[in-house]
């Protein structure tokens, strides 16, 4: 049941690194076959090279969103990707892309959704004064940070927490949560019922 994964990232790529470590250790029944980015100097591309995973920068300049996403689909299809994993991909995917991979796109967001859906979820949590925030892995639908939730991991907000320390604490939680969520998704074979996921099987 090993699944072929394509990762799309705009960022540092630390989630990608932990997904690759989980794959190589045998924890994850999956194989990352391609890493794509819209940023030429994304850390994620360096990490892909470090692990020997094919990767590609796709320049978004001058391309309408649907055309950009068509380029993504061409690369993902060529790599035989079954499951698309977003790690800090900062572009909003077109409805056509979401339909193409319906219920097969995962995303991680650094808050306990549905709270703090927008940018800088860390600052939003600090400003709101919540005692707990965390990370959410969810299926991508046509709305931002909105689809059915696969897995969440809470993280405490400490008294006088600076932004950087809350961010680091949430990101450390993400590195364990994302591989766990991907494993649950692959092994649990959930079906989507409205906002909810019904798992056929509990992950080990
Ligand atoms: C992660 O913290 C992820 O939650 C966030 O981007 C970071 C990527 O880090 N995603 C979002 O904010 C999406 N709205 P990484 O490049 O080191 O994996």
Boltz pocket constraint, residues with backbone or C-beta under 6 A from the ligand:
constraints:
  - pocket:
      binder: B
      contacts: [[A, 9], [A, 10], [A, 11], [A, 12], [A, 13], [A, 14], [A, 15], [A, 16], [A, 44], [A, 87], [A, 88], [A, 89], [A, 108], [A, 109], [A, 110], [A, 117], [A, 118], [A, 171], [A, 174]]
      max_distance: 6.0
